[in-house]
Amino acid sequence: MLPRLLNRLPVYAAVLLAMAAVKPPVQGADESRLPILEKLIQDPSPKVRLEALRTLSKIPTARSAELALGSLNLPMDSTLDYALWLTINDLSEVWIDALKSGAWKAEGREKQLEFALRSIKPEQASRVLSQALASNPLTQDGRGPWIELIGTAGTERELRVLFEQILQKGFDDAAAARALKALADAQRLRKAKPSGSTIDLGRLLEGTSDSITIGALQLAAVWKDLGPHFPKLGQIASAPGTSPAVRSAAFQTLRAIGGAGAMETLSKLATESASSLARSQATAALAALDLNRAIDPAIALTKSLIDESEAVNFWRSLLPIKGAGKAIASALNGDPKAKVSAAAGRAGMRVAREGGRSDLELVTALALASGQASDSQRFNAELVNDLTTKANQKGDPSRGEFVYRRQDLACVTCHAIGGAGGKVGPDMTSIGASAPLDYLVESVVLPNVKIKEGFHSIVLTSRSGDEYTGTLAREDTQEVVLRNAAGLEQAVAKSDVASRVNGTLSLMPAGLLEPLNEQEQLDLFAFMSRLGKPGDFDASRGGVARRWHLNVFTHTDKQHGKDNDIWVKPWSDKMWMPIYSLVSGSLTQSLIQEAARRNVWVGTMAISAATELQLATPATVQFKLAGPGTELLIDGKVIGATGASSTALTAGNHRIVVRLDPRQIPAFIRLEASEGSFVLN
C-alpha cells in the first residue's frame, strides 16, 4: 500500500499545484512554485508532466515558457503535445519577448523553437521569424519547419528570400517543391507575395524535375504572372514526352491565368492534339474560360472516347463548370444525329448523378446519343426486397469482396474498412453487424433515400463560377477543404467562395450497380452483410497491417544503385504501388500481382511489400508473419522470416518491409504486431 501511495505523490503534488494556479495570485507566490515545477516537468510520469504544463501556463514568465518547452526532451504523446500547445499559446507573448531580447536563446533548442513557432498564431510568428532565420538559415535539404513557416507567416521579405533560394538552386528537389507550395499557399490564403518581380518563375518550367515543374506551374496559377515565359505552358501541355501529372498542371495553369492567349492555346490543343487525354484536358480548361467555345470540341471528343476511366475523368473535370451539363445536353438534343461513344455515354451518365448532382436532362441526352437505355429508372421497394432475398440465398461474400474492390465501382476510394480506405462515405467496418441487409441494398440501389448523418454533400461555388462538391474534410478560418466523389481533397480559400449550400443528394451516384450482372450484385450485398460479424470479414481487430505499398526491384534498378530506395523514398513516390489487404488482413498472391501490374517477373530481383508501424512509447514488439519464403525487415534491419519474431523499437514511426521471392510468391502474406498501430492512410 505504502509504495503505491509514494508512487502517486508526484501526481498529487502536480494536481495541487494546478489547483493553486487558478486561485487569485499572491505577490511573488507564482514564481516561487517554479523550482518545484522544474522537477515535475521532467518527472517520468506523463500525468505529472501534464499537470505541470497546465500549471506553468498560469504563471506568465519567460522561465515558465522555458520549462514548458523543456518537456520536449522526454517522450511525448498526443495528450502531452496538445497540453504543450495550449501552454505555449498562453505564454506566447512572454516567450516572444524573451526570444527578441536574447533571454531565450534558440541555439541547441532548435526542436523547441520549431514547436513554439508552429504553436503560436501566424501574426505572432512573423514578428520573430527573421530573427529565428538568422540563426537557422535555410538548408539545402530544407530541414526544420522554416519553409512552411515562411509560407504561413513570412512577410514579403522572407518570401523573397525563399523564392531566391529556389531560383539559385539552393534547395534539393524535395525541398524546392515544398518551398514552391509554401509560396503558393502564402498567395492563396494570405494574398502575400515576394517583393519585387516574380516573372523569373518561368525559368523553372524547363530542365527541372517533374516535382519542381509541377510546383512552379501551381505557383504560376496563383501568381498569374509568367511574362515572356507564358508560351512555355502550351509547349509543356502538348509535348509528347510530358508526364500526365505535369501536363495536367499545365492545363490548370492555362485555365487559371486565362485571357486571350490562354484561350487561343487551349482551342488549338482541344481540336488538334493527337492525344485524346490532352484534348479532354484542353476542352475542360477552355470550357472554364469560355463555355460556348468549348461545346463543339467537347461533342467531338465524346464521339471518340473509348476508355471509360478516361471518359469519367473528362466528365468530372467538365461538369463542375457552371452550366456545362445543361449546355452539352442542349447541344445533343438540338442535333438528332448527334452521337457519343458508349463509353463516354456510360461515364457521363454516372458522373451526372454523382457528387450530389442530379442532371437528368444530361443523363437522358447521353442515353439517347449513345444508344443506351436511360438509366434514370427509379427502383422500387419490390426490387429491394427481391435483391435482399436473393442475396441471402445465393450471394457469396468471398466473391463479393473482390466485386467491392473493382476500380469501376470505386468503393475502396470512398469507404474505409478497418480504417483502411477512403473517407468520402461512412466507414464500412461494422456495417453488416449494425444494419439489416435490406437497408444495405436500399442504400446502394437508392442512395438518396437515406443519407447517413454527416455525409450530406456540400456545394461551393467560387467567384469565378467553378463548382466544388463533396463532404467536408476540414475547415478553418482561411479555407474549406472538401473531399470529392473521387476521394480527392479540394481546398478552396474562403475569400474565393461566392456561395455555399448543403446538398440534398448523396455523393454516391445512383445506378452504381449497372456495370454488374445479377450474381455480382448478390455477391456484393452478401459481402457487405458480413462486415463486422465474427469470421473472415471482421476488421475490428487491431494490430494487423492493412495498407501496403509494393515495389518491384529489377536488374535495371540494381544497375542504377537503387538498393536503398525502399527505405528512403516517400510513399508518394511513383516507385510504390499502394494496395489494401483483404478484410481478413491477407494480401493474396493475385492482389500482389495485380498491384504490381506484372504477372511474369522477367528481370525481377525482389518484390517488397512495405507498411508502417507507429509507436507512442518504446516497446518490444512481437511480430507474426504468415507467408512461406518471406523475410521481415524493419528500418533496414533483418528481424526474422515467416513465423514469430520480436524486436525492441523506439517511439515513432518504423518502416516495415516483407521481402518476397518473385519466383515463389506465397498464396498470401499477413502481418500482425503486438504493440503500436499500423498506419492506414
Secondary structure, DSSP 8 states (H G I E B T S, - for coil): -HHHHHHHHHHHHHHHHHHHHTS---TTHHHHTHHHHHHHTT-S-HHHHHHHHHHHTTS-SHHHHHHHHGGGGS---HHHHHHHHHHHHHTHHHHHHHHHHTSS--TT-HHHHHHHHHHS-HHHHHHHHHHHHHHS---TT--SSHHHHHHHH--HHHHHHHHHHHHTT-S-HHHHHHHHHHHHHHHHHH----SS--GGGGGGGSSS-HHHHHHHHHHHHHH---GGGTHHHHHHHH-TT--HHHHHHHHHHHHHH-HHHHHHHHHHHHHH-S-HHHHHHHHHHHHHH-HHHHHHHHHHHHHH---HHHHHHHHHHHTTBTTHHHHHHHHHHT-TT----HHHHHHHHHHTTSTT---HHHHHHHHHHTT---S-----HHHHHHHHHHHHHH--HHHHHHHHT-TTTTHHHH-EETTEE-SSS---TTHHHHS-HHHHHHHHHSTTTS--TT---EEEEETTSBEEEEEEEEE-SSEEEEE-TTS-EEEEEGGGEEEEEE-SS-SS-TTTTTTS-HHHHHHHHHHHHHTTSSSTT-----SB--EEEEEEEEHHHHHTT-TTHHHHS-TTSTT-EEEE--TTS-EEHHHHHHHHT-SS-TTEEEEEEEEEEEESS-EEEEEEEESTT-EEEETTEEEEESEEEEEEE-SEEEEEEEEE-TTS--SEEEEEESSSEE---
